[in-house]
Amino acid sequence: MSPLLIAGVMEHVACYLQSGSAQAAHRAVLLLQRLALDSETDQALRAHAEDLAEAILNQDKALT
């Protein structure tokens, strides 16, 4: 797990939550999905990343 990946996820999720930006949401989802697939990342964090990506996609149907 890369600290830069985690920082990127947090930055884009925060931007999406503050502005509603579809671009920030899209980037957050991509990074969350990447984190969820990272075999070096703790299983619980991987599951939460997957859940958060799904929640963002469900919240903003325009991303799908």
VOPA-277254 format. One record per atom (N, C-alpha, C): residue in three letters; x, y, z; atom name. Coordinates in steps of 0.001 Angstrom, whole numbers. Layout:
! residues N
ala/X/Y/Z/CA
...
***
This chain:
! residues 64
met/842/-1172/0/N
met/0/0/0/CA
met/891/1240/0/C
ser/594/2118/-885/N
ser/1372/3342/-1009/CA
ser/708/4490/-247/C
pro/1483/5183/583/N
pro/920/6362/1252/CA
pro/436/7413/252/C
leu/1091/7483/-898/N
leu/654/8439/-1922/CA
leu/-704/8057/-2496/C
leu/-964/6766/-2615/N
leu/-2268/6306/-3096/CA
leu/-3352/6683/-2097/C
ile/-3096/6444/-816/N
ile/-4052/6808/226/CA
ile/-4295/8314/222/C
ala/-3232/9090/102/N
ala/-3372/10553/63/CA
ala/-4206/10988/-1137/C
gly/-3986/10357/-2283/N
gly/-4754/10682/-3479/CA
gly/-6226/10362/-3314/C
val/-6506/9211/-2718/N
val/-7891/8830/-2453/CA
val/-8558/9878/-1573/C
met/-7897/10229/-484/N
met/-8475/11195/454/CA
met/-8686/12553/-215/C
glu/-7733/12981/-1011/N
glu/-7853/14274/-1688/CA
glu/-9062/14302/-2622/C
his/-9228/13267/-3429/N
his/-10318/13264/-4408/CA
his/-11681/13025/-3755/C
val/-11724/12201/-2721/N
val/-12993/12016/-2002/CA
val/-13399/13329/-1335/C
ala/-12461/14004/-701/N
ala/-12762/15285/-54/CA
ala/-13241/16314/-1075/C
cys/-12579/16381/-2199/N
cys/-12980/17319/-3254/CA
cys/-14387/17005/-3739/C
tyr/-14676/15733/-3938/N
tyr/-16011/15322/-4371/CA
tyr/-17061/15702/-3328/C
leu/-16778/15438/-2052/N
leu/-17737/15748/-994/CA
leu/-17975/17244/-848/C
gln/-16937/18040/-1064/N
gln/-17062/19490/-920/CA
gln/-17710/20152/-2122/C
ser/-17414/19646/-3310/N
ser/-17848/20339/-4527/CA
ser/-18882/19585/-5347/C
gly/-18983/18273/-5128/N
gly/-19878/17474/-5964/CA
gly/-19320/17225/-7359/C
ser/-18046/17497/-7546/N
ser/-17403/17350/-8853/CA
ser/-17417/15896/-9329/C
ala/-18008/15686/-10494/N
ala/-18039/14339/-11076/CA
ala/-16627/13868/-11415/C
gln/-15773/14783/-11819/N
gln/-14392/14416/-12151/CA
gln/-13658/13930/-10894/C
ala/-13836/14614/-9783/N
ala/-13202/14191/-8529/CA
ala/-13763/12838/-8085/C
ala/-15064/12651/-8243/N
ala/-15678/11373/-7888/CA
ala/-15113/10250/-8746/C
his/-14996/10501/-10028/N
his/-14464/9489/-10949/CA
his/-13034/9110/-10555/C
arg/-12218/10110/-10276/N
arg/-10831/9834/-9884/CA
arg/-10774/9103/-8549/C
ala/-11629/9496/-7615/N
ala/-11666/8815/-6317/CA
ala/-12032/7347/-6485/C
val/-13031/7086/-7313/N
val/-13457/5701/-7552/CA
val/-12322/4898/-8181/C
leu/-11648/5461/-9157/N
leu/-10535/4751/-9792/CA
leu/-9446/4410/-8775/C
leu/-9107/5372/-7924/N
leu/-8073/5129/-6922/CA
leu/-8547/4145/-5855/C
leu/-9800/4240/-5451/N
leu/-10349/3298/-4478/CA
leu/-10359/1882/-5034/C
gln/-10716/1746/-6295/N
gln/-10703/418/-6916/CA
gln/-9288/-128/-7011/C
arg/-8346/737/-7297/N
arg/-6938/323/-7342/CA
arg/-6482/-144/-5959/C
leu/-6870/607/-4931/N
leu/-6527/233/-3564/CA
leu/-7175/-1096/-3183/C
ala/-8408/-1290/-3589/N
ala/-9141/-2526/-3263/CA
ala/-8504/-3754/-3908/C
leu/-7804/-3561/-5002/N
leu/-7162/-4676/-5707/CA
leu/-5708/-4906/-5294/C
asp/-5170/-4019/-4471/N
asp/-3766/-4100/-4072/CA
asp/-3568/-5207/-3039/C
ser/-2903/-6269/-3434/N
ser/-2719/-7431/-2551/CA
ser/-1847/-7120/-1339/C
glu/-1106/-6036/-1370/N
glu/-257/-5665/-240/CA
glu/-1013/-4852/808/C
thr/-2235/-4469/491/N
thr/-3042/-3662/1400/CA
thr/-3813/-4576/2346/C
asp/-3950/-4141/3586/N
asp/-4707/-4862/4593/CA
asp/-6107/-5199/4067/C
gln/-6571/-6404/4350/N
gln/-7859/-6879/3832/CA
gln/-9020/-5983/4255/C
ala/-9018/-5519/5495/N
ala/-10110/-4649/5964/CA
ala/-10119/-3331/5192/C
leu/-8948/-2760/4959/N
leu/-8866/-1514/4192/CA
leu/-9307/-1742/2752/C
arg/-8939/-2882/2189/N
arg/-9367/-3211/828/CA
arg/-10889/-3285/748/C
ala/-11507/-3916/1738/N
ala/-12969/-4038/1759/CA
ala/-13630/-2673/1904/C
his/-13078/-1821/2759/N
his/-13641/-478/2933/CA
his/-13474/365/1670/C
ala/-12354/204/1005/N
ala/-12132/937/-246/CA
ala/-13161/521/-1290/C
glu/-13415/-767/-1371/N
glu/-14414/-1271/-2317/CA
glu/-15808/-743/-1971/C
asp/-16135/-750/-684/N
asp/-17439/-246/-238/CA
asp/-17599/1241/-547/C
leu/-16554/2022/-300/N
leu/-16628/3461/-548/CA
leu/-16744/3751/-2041/C
ala/-16015/3015/-2864/N
ala/-16125/3189/-4312/CA
ala/-17553/2905/-4773/C
glu/-18133/1834/-4251/N
glu/-19507/1473/-4598/CA
glu/-20495/2539/-4127/C
ala/-20274/3078/-2935/N
ala/-21159/4122/-2409/CA
ala/-21107/5375/-3273/C
ile/-19914/5758/-3719/N
ile/-19789/6935/-4582/CA
ile/-20489/6674/-5908/C
leu/-20294/5493/-6458/N
leu/-20955/5167/-7729/CA
leu/-22467/5169/-7579/C
asn/-22971/4658/-6466/N
asn/-24414/4649/-6228/CA
asn/-24957/6049/-6012/C
gln/-24175/6905/-5392/N
gln/-24597/8280/-5128/CA
gln/-24631/9110/-6407/C
asp/-23678/8876/-7275/N
asp/-23564/9681/-8491/CA
asp/-23678/8755/-9701/C
lys/-24886/8433/-10089/N
lys/-25155/7490/-11189/CA
lys/-24554/7970/-12519/C
ala/-24233/9246/-12652/N
ala/-23652/9754/-13887/CA
ala/-22272/9176/-14155/C
leu/-21640/8607/-13132/N
leu/-20290/8051/-13295/CA
leu/-20293/6692/-13971/C
thr/-21446/6031/-13994/N
thr/-21488/4688/-14556/CA
thr/-21935/4694/-15993/C
***
